[in-house]
Amino acid sequence: MKLQIKYNKTVLREFQKRLAIRQKALPTLKNKEAALRAMVFETRRQLEEARTAYREVLGQTDAWKVLWNEFDFTLLEVLQVRVSHSKVAGILIPRLEAVETRQADFALTAFPDWFGDGVPQLQKVLEAVAQCRVQEDRLALLEAARKKATQKVNLYEKVQIPSLEAGIRQIKRYLEDEDNLSKAAQKLLKSKMQKMELP
């Protein structure tokens, strides 16, 4: 961070104020980063569980693999995937509420017998897919927020705070040197005045 340093008390106070703000915000940012890191870890675990559940549901339908070719997919319609949002560490993250579907009325005599079992199985697959997608979206949002928080912590810790501290030191040294020179000049002037007064 390149600072525009002017050697006066106004700039010194401004730098001190900016430094205090960053030092006060840094612990909060670190806590936010740690919370997001924990949420990313937990969401990865939940995503893996959702993927495992999806594979299990697909495994249950493997026995019917050949039969699915003749299944009429218009019998089950997805009406809405309800997702709610909750705020975690200042970020809105999605959570699957429900997958609303509508099953068309059909006569069991007009379709093969297994269609009655196929519709609920297809509904389970749809719910598992929706859960995986929501968890993937959630993970992407949390990882982006964690990355941004980490960048901000690093910016404060490694760039801005050290730059401001160095600028403050530089200004203080300059002002102290100027003050010392002024005092020395005053002493010299005083001693010259005293010498001139002595006859």
C-alpha positions in Angstrom: 0.0 0.0 0.0 1.6 3.2 -1.2 0.9 6.0 1.3 0.9 9.7 0.5 3.1 10.9 3.3 3.0 14.6 4.3 5.0 15.4 7.4 2.5 17.2 9.6 0.3 16.3 12.6 -2.9 16.2 10.6 -1.6 13.3 8.4 -0.2 11.7 11.5 -3.6 11.7 13.2 -5.3 10.4 10.0 -2.8 7.5 9.8 -3.3 6.7 13.5 -7.1 6.7 13.0 -6.9 4.4 10.0 -4.5 2.1 11.8 -6.8 1.9 14.8 -9.8 1.1 12.6 -7.8 -1.8 10.9 -6.4 -3.1 14.2 -9.9 -3.1 15.7 -11.4 -4.8 12.7 -8.7 -7.5 12.3 -9.9 -9.8 15.1 -13.5 -9.7 13.8 -12.2 -10.5 10.3 -10.1 -13.4 11.6 -13.2 -14.8 13.5 -15.3 -14.5 10.4 -12.6 -16.3 8.4 -12.4 -19.1 10.9 -16.3 -19.4 11.0 -16.4 -19.6 7.2 -13.5 -22.1 7.1 -15.5 -24.3 9.6 -18.7 -23.9 7.5 -16.9 -24.9 4.3 -15.6 -28.0 6.0 -19.1 -28.9 7.3 -20.7 -28.2 3.9 -18.1 -30.4 2.2 -19.1 -33.2 4.5 -22.8 -32.6 3.9 -22.2 -32.5 0.1 -20.4 -35.8 0.3 -23.3 -37.3 2.3 -25.8 -35.9 -0.3 -23.7 -37.5 -3.1 -23.6 -40.8 -1.2 -27.4 -40.7 -0.7 -27.8 -39.9 -4.4 -25.6 -42.9 -5.4 -27.6 -45.1 -3.0 -30.9 -44.0 -4.6 -29.5 -44.7 -8.0 -28.2 -48.1 -6.8 -31.8 -49.0 -5.8 -33.0 -48.2 -9.3 -30.2 -50.2 -11.0 -32.2 -53.3 -11.0 -34.8 -51.5 -13.1 -32.3 -50.0 -15.5 -33.8 -51.8 -18.6 -37.3 -50.9 -17.5 -36.7 -47.1 -17.3 -36.5 -46.9 -21.1 -40.3 -47.6 -21.2 -41.2 -45.4 -18.3 -43.5 -42.4 -19.0 -41.7 -39.5 -17.4 -44.7 -37.2 -17.9 -46.3 -39.0 -15.0 -44.2 -37.0 -12.5 -43.8 -33.2 -12.9 -41.5 -31.0 -10.8 -43.6 -28.0 -9.8 -41.1 -26.2 -7.6 -37.9 -26.7 -5.8 -38.3 -24.6 -2.6 -35.1 -23.2 -1.2 -34.8 -21.0 1.8 -31.9 -18.8 2.6 -30.2 -18.2 5.9 -27.4 -15.8 6.9 -24.2 -17.3 8.0 -21.3 -14.9 8.8 -23.0 -12.2 6.7 -23.6 -14.5 3.6 -26.9 -15.7 2.4 -26.7 -19.4 1.8 -29.3 -21.7 0.4 -31.0 -24.6 2.2 -33.3 -27.1 0.5 -36.8 -27.0 1.9 -38.7 -29.4 -0.4 -39.1 -30.6 -3.9 -42.7 -30.2 -4.9 -43.9 -32.6 -7.5 -47.2 -33.5 -9.1 -48.0 -37.0 -10.0 -50.4 -37.5 -12.9 -53.3 -39.8 -12.3 -52.9 -43.0 -14.3 -54.7 -46.3 -14.3 -52.5 -49.1 -13.2 -54.2 -51.3 -15.8 -53.1 -49.0 -18.6 -49.4 -49.1 -17.6 -47.0 -51.9 -16.4 -47.3 -52.8 -12.7 -43.9 -51.4 -11.8 -44.9 -47.8 -12.7 -46.6 -47.6 -9.3 -43.3 -48.2 -7.6 -41.3 -46.3 -10.2 -42.9 -42.9 -9.5 -41.9 -42.7 -5.8 -38.4 -44.0 -6.8 -38.1 -41.2 -9.4 -39.3 -38.7 -6.8 -36.4 -39.9 -4.5 -33.9 -39.4 -7.3 -35.2 -35.9 -8.0 -34.9 -35.0 -4.3 -31.4 -36.4 -4.1 -30.3 -34.4 -7.2 -31.8 -31.2 -5.8 -30.1 -31.8 -2.5 -26.7 -32.2 -4.2 -27.2 -29.1 -6.3 -28.1 -27.0 -3.3 -25.1 -28.2 -1.4 -22.9 -27.5 -4.3 -24.2 -23.9 -4.6 -23.9 -23.5 -0.8 -20.3 -24.7 -0.9 -19.4 -22.4 -3.8 -20.8 -19.4 -2.0 -19.0 -20.2 1.3 -15.7 -20.9 -0.4 -15.9 -17.6 -2.3 -16.7 -15.7 0.9 -13.9 -17.5 2.8 -11.4 -16.7 0.1 -12.5 -13.0 0.2 -12.2 -12.9 4.0 -8.8 -14.5 3.9 -7.6 -12.0 1.3 -8.9 -9.1 3.5 -7.2 -10.5 6.6 -3.9 -10.9 4.6 -4.3 -7.3 3.2 -4.8 -5.9 6.7 -2.1 -8.0 8.4 0.6 -8.0 5.7 0.1 -4.8 3.8 -2.0 -2.0 5.3 -1.2 -2.3 9.0 2.6 -2.5 8.5 2.5 0.4 5.9 0.5 2.6 8.3 2.9 1.8 11.2 5.9 2.6 9.0 4.3 5.8 7.8 3.5 6.9 11.4 7.1 6.1 12.5 8.4 8.1 9.6 6.2 11.1 10.4 6.9 11.0 14.1 10.7 10.9 13.5 10.5 13.8 11.1 8.4 15.9 13.6 10.7 15.0 16.5 13.8 16.0 14.4 12.0 19.2 13.4 11.1 19.9 17.0 14.7 19.2 18.1 16.1 21.5 15.5 13.7 24.2 16.5 14.7 23.8 20.2 18.4 23.9 19.2 17.9 27.0 17.1 16.1 28.6 20.0 18.9 27.8 22.4 21.5 29.2 20.0 19.4 32.3 19.5 19.0 32.7 23.3 22.8 32.2 23.9 23.6 34.8 21.2 21.1 37.2 22.7 22.7 36.7 26.1 26.2 37.3 24.7 25.0 40.5 23.0 23.4 41.8 26.2 26.7 41.4 28.1 28.9 44.5 27.7 
